[in-house]
Amino acid sequence: MLRLLFLALLLPNVLYAQSQFDLDYLVELQPKQDQALVTVKIGVGAELISRLRFRLKPGIHTFLSAEGKFSKAKNSVVWTPPENGGAIVFSSKITHDRGNGAFDAMVAESWAIFRGDDLIPAVNMRAKKGANSSAKLQFKLPAGWQRTETGWPRVSKDVYLIDNPERRFDRPVGWMIAGDFGSRAEQFGETRVVVAAPKGQRLHRMDVVTFFGWVWSELKSAFGDSPEKLLIVGAEDPMWRGGLSGPNSLFLHADRPLVSENGTSALLHELVHSFTRIRGDKKDDWIAEGLAEFYAIELLYRSGGITDERYQRICTWLEQWSQGVKKLRLARSSGKTTAAAVLLLQDLDKEIQITTKQEKSLDDVTRMLIKKRVVSLKDLREVAREVMGRKSMVLQSGLLGA
């Protein structure tokens, strides 16, 4: 009887182990060639995988070799790893010019900044039901390059644990930095925040860390869960002069102020994107951009960083800037459109609070949208109705069309 009970308790762990496969990424940075050699290795549990289809970006990824069966198409490689495990190898161009000489990834003599999304091709997996990866990322650096940093938890020097519960085949995405750089780190609740930039550049790391400490409790209050680790990477020209968010990470140009003269914050804007990871569906980019800018202002206000009078000045500026905007529903939200979206979301927040007698707010809507990730106007209307108990009149605005 005891033996049967022991086996019953052991069975779920055995089944769990049998559903996992080992997945190891080795990224060898080759700055002189402006590329990375990327090896994707499948180990124990490879028999669970029927097929992997890697999508190659033209001019970025080049397929080099694979163990086992594979077939090549113009912009993809389909690979079936051997049952006892095997590897597939790509080369990936690192530097990426966004136009006008501004880069969102580049290699310098002693450092590199890039996104894992660009180095490692996206992949679709066909595998046995329940199969999922146990993944790690390891870097091999050129001589003289000291270290790396990513938005993923560190296992050991230049080795990171990659675990995304939303994906069966974990992929190391987000911003990364390697080489000769300085960093500052702080623990806020369950999240380790790391701010890194190449040595000798103007990013004030401690200013950024301190700013995080100022708004962190309001961030947590608004959105709930926070990542285990968050990396902020900064650099000077010729890197792109703005902010760019990614999973567990974001980039901020070293010359961007923490708070602009108009009272908005590019850092908070991108931080909201990283926290929520909300994307607008088709014509609803205004939702993602509007929420990011709404909270960039709102969280600063809630934390006491701006006064009531300053908050009203910001709202007046938004009204002036958004004059002439006739509709919000576009594939890409411009600055003017985003300003109009913020004003509409402010009205929605007021409507929710009045309707629920201050028991609910836009925060409740946002937390529900976070679970959806890709959000449409229909989703927003449905969630607002669920929170308020009735249809939102604000979301019937002529700016939103039919």
C-alpha positions as a Markdown table, in Angstrom:
| # | Residue | x | y | z |
|---|---|---|---|---|
| 1 | Met | 0.0 | 0.0 | 0.0 |
| 2 | Leu | 2.8 | 2.4 | 1.0 |
| 3 | Arg | 4.6 | 1.5 | -2.2 |
| 4 | Leu | 1.6 | 2.3 | -4.3 |
| 5 | Leu | 1.1 | 5.6 | -2.5 |
| 6 | Phe | 4.8 | 6.5 | -3.2 |
| 7 | Leu | 4.4 | 5.7 | -6.9 |
| 8 | Ala | 1.3 | 7.8 | -7.1 |
| 9 | Leu | 3.1 | 10.7 | -5.6 |
| 10 | Leu | 6.1 | 10.2 | -7.8 |
| 11 | Leu | 4.2 | 9.9 | -11.1 |
| 12 | Pro | 3.4 | 13.6 | -11.7 |
| 13 | Asn | 7.2 | 14.4 | -11.3 |
| 14 | Val | 8.1 | 11.6 | -13.7 |
| 15 | Leu | 5.6 | 12.8 | -16.3 |
| 16 | Tyr | 6.7 | 16.4 | -15.9 |
| 17 | Ala | 10.4 | 15.3 | -16.5 |
| 18 | Gln | 9.4 | 13.3 | -19.6 |
| 19 | Ser | 7.6 | 16.3 | -21.1 |
| 20 | Gln | 10.7 | 18.6 | -20.9 |
| 21 | Phe | 13.6 | 18.8 | -23.3 |
| 22 | Asp | 16.9 | 20.6 | -22.7 |
| 23 | Leu | 17.5 | 23.7 | -24.9 |
| 24 | Asp | 20.8 | 25.5 | -24.9 |
| 25 | Tyr | 21.7 | 28.6 | -26.8 |
| 26 | Leu | 25.4 | 29.5 | -27.3 |
| 27 | Val | 26.0 | 33.0 | -28.7 |
| 28 | Glu | 29.6 | 33.7 | -29.8 |
| 29 | Leu | 30.0 | 37.4 | -30.4 |
| 30 | Gln | 32.4 | 38.2 | -33.3 |
| 31 | Pro | 32.6 | 42.0 | -33.4 |
| 32 | Lys | 35.2 | 42.2 | -36.2 |
| 33 | Gln | 32.7 | 40.5 | -38.5 |
| 34 | Asp | 29.7 | 42.4 | -37.0 |
| 35 | Gln | 28.0 | 39.2 | -36.3 |
| 36 | Ala | 27.2 | 36.5 | -33.7 |
| 37 | Leu | 27.5 | 32.8 | -34.2 |
| 38 | Val | 24.3 | 31.3 | -32.7 |
| 39 | Thr | 24.1 | 27.6 | -31.9 |
| 40 | Val | 20.8 | 26.2 | -30.8 |
| 41 | Lys | 21.3 | 22.8 | -29.1 |
| 42 | Ile | 18.6 | 20.3 | -28.2 |
| 43 | Gly | 19.6 | 17.8 | -25.6 |
| 44 | Val | 17.8 | 15.3 | -23.4 |
| 45 | Gly | 14.2 | 15.0 | -24.5 |
| 46 | Ala | 14.8 | 15.7 | -28.2 |
| 47 | Glu | 12.6 | 12.8 | -29.2 |
| 48 | Leu | 9.6 | 15.0 | -28.0 |
| 49 | Ile | 10.1 | 17.3 | -30.9 |
| 50 | Ser | 8.7 | 16.5 | -34.4 |
| 51 | Arg | 9.8 | 19.7 | -36.2 |
| 52 | Leu | 11.2 | 23.2 | -35.7 |
| 53 | Arg | 10.7 | 25.9 | -38.2 |
| 54 | Phe | 13.1 | 28.8 | -37.9 |
| 55 | Arg | 12.0 | 32.1 | -39.6 |
| 56 | Leu | 15.0 | 33.9 | -41.0 |
| 57 | Lys | 15.1 | 37.7 | -41.4 |
| 58 | Pro | 16.6 | 38.6 | -44.8 |
| 59 | Gly | 20.0 | 40.3 | -44.3 |
| 60 | Ile | 20.1 | 39.4 | -40.7 |
| 61 | His | 20.1 | 35.6 | -40.3 |
| 62 | Thr | 22.1 | 33.1 | -42.3 |
| 63 | Phe | 21.7 | 29.3 | -41.9 |
| 64 | Leu | 25.0 | 27.5 | -41.6 |
| 65 | Ser | 24.6 | 23.9 | -40.6 |
| 66 | Ala | 22.4 | 21.4 | -38.7 |
| 67 | Glu | 22.6 | 17.9 | -37.3 |
| 68 | Gly | 19.7 | 15.6 | -38.4 |
| 69 | Lys | 17.1 | 16.3 | -41.1 |
| 70 | Phe | 16.6 | 19.8 | -42.4 |
| 71 | Ser | 15.2 | 21.6 | -45.4 |
| 72 | Lys | 15.8 | 25.2 | -46.5 |
| 73 | Ala | 13.4 | 27.7 | -48.0 |
| 74 | Lys | 14.0 | 31.3 | -49.0 |
| 75 | Asn | 13.4 | 32.7 | -45.5 |
| 76 | Ser | 13.1 | 29.7 | -43.3 |
| 77 | Val | 14.7 | 26.4 | -42.2 |
| 78 | Val | 12.8 | 23.4 | -41.1 |
| 79 | Trp | 14.7 | 21.1 | -38.8 |
| 80 | Thr | 14.1 | 17.8 | -37.2 |
| 81 | Pro | 16.7 | 17.2 | -34.5 |
| 82 | Pro | 18.1 | 13.7 | -34.0 |
| 83 | Glu | 16.3 | 11.7 | -31.2 |
| 84 | Asn | 19.4 | 11.7 | -29.1 |
| 85 | Gly | 19.9 | 15.5 | -29.5 |
| 86 | Gly | 21.7 | 17.8 | -31.9 |
| 87 | Ala | 22.4 | 21.4 | -32.9 |
| 88 | Ile | 21.6 | 23.9 | -35.6 |
| 89 | Val | 23.9 | 26.9 | -36.3 |
| 90 | Phe | 23.2 | 30.4 | -37.7 |
| 91 | Ser | 25.1 | 33.6 | -38.1 |
| 92 | Ser | 23.3 | 36.8 | -37.2 |
| 93 | Lys | 24.2 | 40.3 | -38.2 |
| 94 | Ile | 24.3 | 42.6 | -35.1 |
| 95 | Thr | 24.4 | 46.2 | -36.3 |
| 96 | His | 21.0 | 47.6 | -37.4 |
| 97 | Asp | 20.4 | 51.0 | -38.8 |
| 98 | Arg | 17.0 | 52.5 | -38.3 |
| 99 | Gly | 17.7 | 55.2 | -40.8 |
| 100 | Asn | 19.4 | 58.6 | -40.8 |
| 101 | Gly | 22.5 | 57.1 | -39.1 |
| 102 | Ala | 20.7 | 56.1 | -35.9 |
| 103 | Phe | 21.1 | 52.5 | -34.7 |
| 104 | Asp | 19.0 | 50.3 | -32.4 |
| 105 | Ala | 21.8 | 47.7 | -32.3 |
| 106 | Met | 25.5 | 48.1 | -32.9 |
| 107 | Val | 29.0 | 46.8 | -32.2 |
| 108 | Ala | 31.7 | 49.1 | -31.1 |
| 109 | Glu | 35.4 | 48.3 | -30.4 |
| 110 | Ser | 34.8 | 47.3 | -26.8 |
| 111 | Trp | 31.0 | 46.7 | -26.5 |
| 112 | Ala | 27.8 | 45.7 | -28.2 |
| 113 | Ile | 24.2 | 46.4 | -27.6 |
| 114 | Phe | 21.5 | 44.3 | -29.3 |
| 115 | Arg | 18.2 | 42.5 | -28.8 |
| 116 | Gly | 18.0 | 38.7 | -28.5 |
| 117 | Asp | 15.0 | 38.8 | -30.8 |
| 118 | Asp | 17.3 | 39.9 | -33.6 |
| 119 | Leu | 20.1 | 37.4 | -32.9 |
| 120 | Ile | 18.0 | 34.3 | -32.5 |
| 121 | Pro | 15.5 | 33.5 | -35.2 |
| 122 | Ala | 11.8 | 33.1 | -34.2 |
| 123 | Val | 10.7 | 29.5 | -34.2 |
| 124 | Asn | 7.5 | 27.4 | -34.5 |
| 125 | Met | 7.6 | 24.0 | -32.8 |
| 126 | Arg | 5.6 | 20.9 | -33.6 |
| 127 | Ala | 6.0 | 18.5 | -30.6 |
| 128 | Lys | 4.2 | 16.0 | -28.4 |
| 129 | Lys | 1.4 | 17.5 | -26.3 |
| 130 | Gly | 2.7 | 19.1 | -23.2 |
| 131 | Ala | 6.4 | 19.3 | -24.4 |
| 132 | Asn | 8.2 | 22.3 | -23.2 |
| 133 | Ser | 11.8 | 23.5 | -22.9 |
| 134 | Ser | 14.3 | 23.9 | -20.0 |
| 135 | Ala | 16.4 | 26.6 | -21.6 |
| 136 | Lys | 19.7 | 28.4 | -20.9 |
| 137 | Leu | 21.6 | 31.1 | -22.8 |
| 138 | Gln | 25.4 | 31.2 | -22.7 |
| 139 | Phe | 27.7 | 33.8 | -24.3 |
| 140 | Lys | 31.2 | 33.3 | -25.6 |
| 141 | Leu | 33.0 | 36.7 | -25.7 |
| 142 | Pro | 36.0 | 37.9 | -27.7 |
| 143 | Ala | 39.3 | 38.5 | -26.0 |
| 144 | Gly | 39.3 | 41.5 | -23.7 |
| 145 | Trp | 35.5 | 41.6 | -23.4 |
| 146 | Gln | 34.7 | 41.2 | -19.7 |
| 147 | Arg | 31.0 | 40.4 | -19.2 |
| 148 | Thr | 27.4 | 40.5 | -20.4 |
| 149 | Glu | 24.0 | 41.5 | -19.0 |
| 150 | Thr | 20.4 | 40.6 | -20.0 |
| 151 | Gly | 16.9 | 40.8 | -18.6 |
| 152 | Trp | 17.0 | 37.2 | -17.6 |
| 153 | Pro | 18.1 | 35.7 | -14.3 |
| 154 | Arg | 21.8 | 34.9 | -14.2 |
| 155 | Val | 22.9 | 31.3 | -13.4 |
| 156 | Ser | 26.6 | 31.9 | -13.5 |
| 157 | Lys | 29.0 | 34.1 | -15.4 |
| 158 | Asp | 27.6 | 34.8 | -18.8 |
| 159 | Val | 24.9 | 32.1 | -18.4 |
| 160 | Tyr | 21.2 | 32.9 | -18.0 |
| 161 | Leu | 18.1 | 31.0 | -17.3 |
| 162 | Ile | 15.4 | 31.5 | -20.0 |
| 163 | Asp | 11.9 | 30.8 | -18.8 |
| 164 | Asn | 8.8 | 32.2 | -20.4 |
| 165 | Pro | 5.7 | 30.5 | -19.1 |
| 166 | Glu | 3.8 | 31.7 | -22.2 |
| 167 | Arg | 6.1 | 29.8 | -24.6 |
| 168 | Arg | 6.8 | 26.1 | -25.0 |
| 169 | Phe | 10.0 | 26.7 | -26.8 |
| 170 | Asp | 11.8 | 29.4 | -24.8 |
| 171 | Arg | 13.6 | 32.1 | -26.7 |
| 172 | Pro | 16.0 | 34.6 | -25.2 |
| 173 | Val | 14.5 | 37.9 | -26.3 |
| 174 | Gly | 14.9 | 41.5 | -25.0 |
| 175 | Trp | 17.8 | 43.9 | -24.7 |
| 176 | Met | 21.3 | 42.8 | -24.0 |
| 177 | Ile | 24.7 | 44.4 | -23.5 |
| 178 | Ala | 28.2 | 42.9 | -23.7 |
| 179 | Gly | 31.8 | 44.0 | -23.3 |
| 180 | Asp | 33.2 | 46.9 | -21.3 |
| 181 | Phe | 30.3 | 48.5 | -19.5 |
| 182 | Gly | 29.3 | 49.8 | -16.1 |
| 183 | Ser | 26.1 | 48.9 | -14.2 |
| 184 | Arg | 24.2 | 49.7 | -11.1 |
| 185 | Ala | 21.6 | 47.3 | -9.6 |
| 186 | Glu | 19.0 | 47.4 | -6.9 |
| 187 | Gln | 16.3 | 45.0 | -5.6 |
| 188 | Phe | 12.8 | 46.4 | -5.6 |
| 189 | Gly | 10.4 | 43.9 | -4.1 |
| 190 | Glu | 10.8 | 40.7 | -6.1 |
| 191 | Thr | 12.4 | 42.5 | -9.1 |
| 192 | Arg | 16.1 | 43.0 | -9.6 |
| 193 | Val | 16.6 | 46.2 | -11.6 |
| 194 | Val | 19.9 | 46.6 | -13.5 |
| 195 | Val | 20.9 | 49.8 | -15.3 |
| 196 | Ala | 23.9 | 49.4 | -17.7 |
| 197 | Ala | 25.7 | 51.5 | -20.3 |
| 198 | Pro | 29.1 | 51.5 | -22.0 |
| 199 | Lys | 31.8 | 53.0 | -19.7 |
| 200 | Gly | 32.6 | 56.6 | -20.4 |
| 201 | Gln | 29.1 | 57.4 | -21.7 |
| 202 | Arg | 26.7 | 59.9 | -20.1 |
| 203 | Leu | 23.9 | 57.7 | -18.9 |
| 204 | His | 23.5 | 58.5 | -15.2 |
| 205 | Arg | 22.9 | 55.0 | -13.9 |
| 206 | Met | 22.2 | 56.0 | -10.3 |
| 207 | Asp | 19.7 | 58.6 | -11.4 |
| 208 | Val | 17.8 | 56.0 | -13.2 |
| 209 | Val | 17.9 | 53.5 | -10.2 |
| 210 | Thr | 16.7 | 56.3 | -7.9 |
| 211 | Phe | 13.9 | 57.2 | -10.2 |
| 212 | Phe | 12.8 | 53.6 | -10.2 |
| 213 | Gly | 12.7 | 53.6 | -6.4 |
| 214 | Trp | 10.5 | 56.8 | -6.5 |
| 215 | Val | 7.8 | 55.3 | -8.7 |
| 216 | Trp | 8.1 | 51.5 | -8.0 |
| 217 | Ser | 5.3 | 51.2 | -5.4 |
| 218 | Glu | 2.9 | 52.9 | -7.8 |
| 219 | Leu | 4.0 | 50.7 | -10.6 |
| 220 | Lys | 3.3 | 47.6 | -8.5 |
| 221 | Ser | 0.0 | 49.0 | -7.3 |
| 222 | Ala | -1.2 | 49.7 | -10.9 |
| 223 | Phe | 0.0 | 46.5 | -12.6 |
| 224 | Gly | 0.4 | 43.9 | -10.0 |
| 225 | Asp | 2.9 | 41.3 | -11.0 |
| 226 | Ser | 6.5 | 42.4 | -11.9 |
| 227 | Pro | 9.3 | 40.6 | -13.7 |
| 228 | Glu | 12.0 | 38.8 | -11.7 |
| 229 | Lys | 14.6 | 41.0 | -13.4 |
| 230 | Leu | 14.5 | 44.2 | -15.5 |
| 231 | Leu | 17.4 | 45.5 | -17.5 |
| 232 | Ile | 17.7 | 49.1 | -18.7 |
| 233 | Val | 20.4 | 49.7 | -21.3 |
| 234 | Gly | 21.6 | 53.1 | -22.3 |
| 235 | Ala | 24.1 | 54.6 | -24.8 |
| 236 | Glu | 24.9 | 57.8 | -26.6 |
| 237 | Asp | 24.9 | 58.6 | -30.4 |
| 238 | Pro | 24.8 | 57.0 | -32.8 |
| 239 | Met | 22.3 | 54.8 | -31.0 |
| 240 | Trp | 18.7 | 55.8 | -31.6 |
| 241 | Arg | 17.7 | 59.0 | -29.7 |
| 242 | Gly | 14.7 | 57.6 | -27.9 |
| 243 | Gly | 13.4 | 54.7 | -25.9 |
| 244 | Leu | 12.6 | 51.2 | -27.0 |
| 245 | Ser | 11.0 | 48.5 | -24.9 |
| 246 | Gly | 11.4 | 44.8 | -24.9 |
| 247 | Pro | 10.5 | 41.8 | -22.7 |
| 248 | Asn | 12.1 | 42.3 | -19.2 |
| 249 | Ser | 14.2 | 45.2 | -20.6 |
| 250 | Leu | 14.3 | 48.5 | -22.4 |
| 251 | Phe | 16.7 | 50.9 | -24.1 |
| 252 | Leu | 17.0 | 54.6 | -23.3 |
| 253 | His | 19.3 | 57.0 | -25.1 |
| 254 | Ala | 21.8 | 58.6 | -22.7 |
| 255 | Asp | 20.7 | 62.1 | -23.6 |
| 256 | Arg | 17.0 | 61.5 | -22.8 |
| 257 | Pro | 15.9 | 63.2 | -19.6 |
| 258 | Leu | 14.1 | 61.1 | -16.9 |
| 259 | Val | 11.3 | 63.7 | -17.2 |
| 260 | Ser | 10.9 | 66.0 | -20.2 |
| 261 | Glu | 10.1 | 69.7 | -19.9 |
| 262 | Asn | 6.5 | 69.0 | -20.9 |
| 263 | Gly | 6.2 | 66.6 | -17.9 |
| 264 | Thr | 6.3 | 63.4 | -19.8 |
| 265 | Ser | 8.8 | 60.6 | -19.3 |
| 266 | Ala | 10.2 | 58.4 | -22.1 |
| 267 | Leu | 11.7 | 56.1 | -19.4 |
| 268 | Leu | 8.3 | 55.5 | -17.7 |
| 269 | His | 6.6 | 55.2 | -21.1 |
| 270 | Glu | 8.8 | 52.4 | -22.2 |
| 271 | Leu | 8.7 | 50.9 | -18.7 |
| 272 | Val | 4.9 | 50.6 | -18.9 |
| 273 | His | 5.4 | 48.8 | -22.3 |
| 274 | Ser | 7.8 | 46.4 | -20.6 |
| 275 | Phe | 5.5 | 45.7 | -17.7 |
| 276 | Thr | 2.2 | 45.3 | -19.5 |
| 277 | Arg | 3.4 | 44.0 | -22.9 |
| 278 | Ile | 0.1 | 45.2 | -24.3 |
| 279 | Arg | 0.0 | 45.5 | -28.1 |
| 280 | Gly | -2.8 | 47.1 | -30.1 |
| 281 | Asp | -4.5 | 44.8 | -32.6 |
| 282 | Lys | -4.6 | 46.0 | -36.3 |
| 283 | Lys | -6.0 | 49.6 | -36.0 |
| 284 | Asp | -5.7 | 49.9 | -32.3 |
| 285 | Asp | -2.1 | 50.9 | -31.6 |
| 286 | Trp | -3.6 | 53.9 | -29.8 |
| 287 | Ile | -4.5 | 51.6 | -26.9 |
| 288 | Ala | -1.0 | 50.4 | -26.2 |
| 289 | Glu | 0.6 | 53.8 | -26.8 |
| 290 | Gly | -2.2 | 55.7 | -25.0 |
| 291 | Leu | -1.9 | 53.5 | -21.9 |
| 292 | Ala | 1.9 | 53.8 | -21.9 |
| 293 | Glu | 1.7 | 57.6 | -22.0 |
| 294 | Phe | -1.3 | 57.8 | -19.6 |
| 295 | Tyr | 0.7 | 55.9 | -17.0 |
| 296 | Ala | 3.9 | 57.7 | -17.7 |
| 297 | Ile | 2.1 | 60.8 | -16.5 |
| 298 | Glu | -0.2 | 59.2 | -14.0 |
| 299 | Leu | 2.4 | 57.3 | -12.1 |
| 300 | Leu | 4.6 | 60.3 | -11.7 |
| 301 | Tyr | 1.6 | 62.2 | -10.4 |
| 302 | Arg | 0.5 | 59.5 | -8.0 |
| 303 | Ser | 4.1 | 59.2 | -6.6 |
| 304 | Gly | 4.2 | 62.9 | -5.8 |
| 305 | Gly | 6.7 | 63.7 | -8.5 |
| 306 | Ile | 4.4 | 66.4 | -10.0 |
| 307 | Thr | 1.9 | 68.7 | -8.3 |
| 308 | Asp | -1.8 | 69.1 | -9.1 |
| 309 | Glu | -1.0 | 72.4 | -10.9 |
| 310 | Arg | 1.7 | 70.7 | -13.0 |
| 311 | Tyr | -0.6 | 67.8 | -13.8 |
| 312 | Gln | -3.3 | 70.3 | -15.1 |
| 313 | Arg | -0.6 | 72.0 | -17.3 |
| 314 | Ile | 0.3 | 68.7 | -18.8 |
| 315 | Cys | -3.3 | 68.0 | -19.6 |
| 316 | Thr | -3.7 | 71.4 | -21.2 |
| 317 | Trp | -0.6 | 70.7 | -23.3 |
| 318 | Leu | -2.0 | 67.4 | -24.4 |
| 319 | Glu | -5.2 | 69.1 | -25.5 |
| 320 | Gln | -3.3 | 71.7 | -27.5 |
| 321 | Trp | -1.0 | 69.1 | -29.1 |
| 322 | Ser | -3.9 | 66.8 | -30.1 |
| 323 | Gln | -5.9 | 69.5 | -31.8 |
| 324 | Gly | -7.0 | 68.3 | -35.2 |
| 325 | Val | -7.0 | 64.6 | -34.4 |
| 326 | Lys | -10.2 | 63.2 | -36.0 |
| 327 | Lys | -9.7 | 59.5 | -35.2 |
| 328 | Leu | -7.6 | 57.2 | -33.0 |
| 329 | Arg | -7.9 | 53.9 | -34.9 |
| 330 | Leu | -4.8 | 53.8 | -37.0 |
| 331 | Ala | -2.2 | 51.1 | -37.6 |
| 332 | Arg | 0.5 | 53.3 | -36.0 |
| 333 | Ser | -0.3 | 55.9 | -33.4 |
| 334 | Ser | 1.6 | 59.2 | -33.9 |
| 335 | Gly | 2.5 | 61.6 | -31.1 |
| 336 | Lys | -0.6 | 63.7 | -31.7 |
| 337 | Thr | -2.8 | 60.6 | -31.8 |
| 338 | Thr | -1.3 | 59.3 | -28.6 |
| 339 | Ala | -2.0 | 62.6 | -26.9 |
| 340 | Ala | -5.6 | 62.4 | -27.9 |
| 341 | Ala | -5.7 | 58.8 | -26.6 |
| 342 | Val | -4.3 | 59.8 | -23.2 |
| 343 | Leu | -7.2 | 62.4 | -22.9 |
| 344 | Leu | -9.8 | 59.7 | -23.8 |
| 345 | Leu | -8.3 | 57.3 | -21.3 |
| 346 | Gln | -8.3 | 60.0 | -18.6 |
| 347 | Asp | -12.0 | 60.4 | -19.2 |
| 348 | Leu | -12.5 | 56.6 | -19.1 |
| 349 | Asp | -10.7 | 56.5 | -15.8 |
| 350 | Lys | -13.0 | 59.2 | -14.4 |
| 351 | Glu | -16.0 | 57.4 | -15.7 |
| 352 | Ile | -15.0 | 54.1 | -14.1 |
| 353 | Gln | -14.3 | 55.7 | -10.8 |
| 354 | Ile | -17.6 | 57.6 | -10.7 |
| 355 | Thr | -19.6 | 54.6 | -11.8 |
| 356 | Thr | -18.1 | 52.3 | -9.2 |
| 357 | Lys | -18.0 | 54.9 | -6.5 |
| 358 | Gln | -14.2 | 54.9 | -6.4 |
| 359 | Glu | -13.9 | 51.2 | -6.0 |
| 360 | Lys | -12.5 | 50.6 | -9.5 |
| 361 | Ser | -10.3 | 52.5 | -11.9 |
| 362 | Leu | -8.5 | 52.2 | -15.2 |
| 363 | Asp | -5.9 | 50.1 | -13.3 |
| 364 | Asp | -8.5 | 47.3 | -13.0 |
| 365 | Val | -9.1 | 47.4 | -16.8 |
| 366 | Thr | -5.4 | 47.5 | -17.6 |
| 367 | Arg | -4.6 | 44.4 | -15.4 |
| 368 | Met | -7.3 | 42.5 | -17.3 |
| 369 | Leu | -5.9 | 43.7 | -20.7 |
| 370 | Ile | -2.4 | 42.5 | -19.6 |
| 371 | Lys | -3.7 | 38.9 | -19.7 |
| 372 | Lys | -4.9 | 39.4 | -23.3 |
| 373 | Arg | -1.6 | 40.9 | -24.6 |
| 374 | Val | -3.0 | 41.8 | -28.1 |
| 375 | Val | -5.9 | 44.1 | -27.5 |
| 376 | Ser | -8.6 | 45.5 | -29.8 |
| 377 | Leu | -11.3 | 48.2 | -29.2 |
| 378 | Lys | -13.8 | 45.4 | -28.8 |
| 379 | Asp | -11.6 | 43.9 | -26.0 |
| 380 | Leu | -11.3 | 47.3 | -24.3 |
| 381 | Arg | -15.1 | 47.9 | -24.4 |
| 382 | Glu | -15.8 | 44.4 | -23.1 |
| 383 | Val | -13.4 | 44.7 | -20.2 |
| 384 | Ala | -14.6 | 48.2 | -19.3 |
| 385 | Arg | -18.2 | 46.9 | -19.3 |
| 386 | Glu | -17.1 | 44.0 | -17.0 |
| 387 | Val | -15.4 | 46.4 | -14.6 |
| 388 | Met | -18.2 | 49.0 | -14.5 |
| 389 | Gly | -21.2 | 46.7 | -14.9 |
| 390 | Arg | -22.4 | 48.7 | -17.8 |
| 391 | Lys | -21.4 | 50.0 | -21.2 |
| 392 | Ser | -18.8 | 52.8 | -21.2 |
| 393 | Met | -20.1 | 56.0 | -22.8 |
| 394 | Val | -16.5 | 57.3 | -23.2 |
| 395 | Leu | -15.7 | 54.4 | -25.5 |
| 396 | Gln | -18.5 | 55.4 | -27.8 |
| 397 | Ser | -16.5 | 58.5 | -28.7 |
| 398 | Gly | -16.6 | 59.7 | -32.3 |
| 399 | Leu | -12.8 | 59.4 | -32.3 |
| 400 | Leu | -13.3 | 55.6 | -32.3 |
| 401 | Gly | -15.7 | 55.4 | -35.2 |
| 402 | Ala | -18.5 | 52.9 | -35.3 |
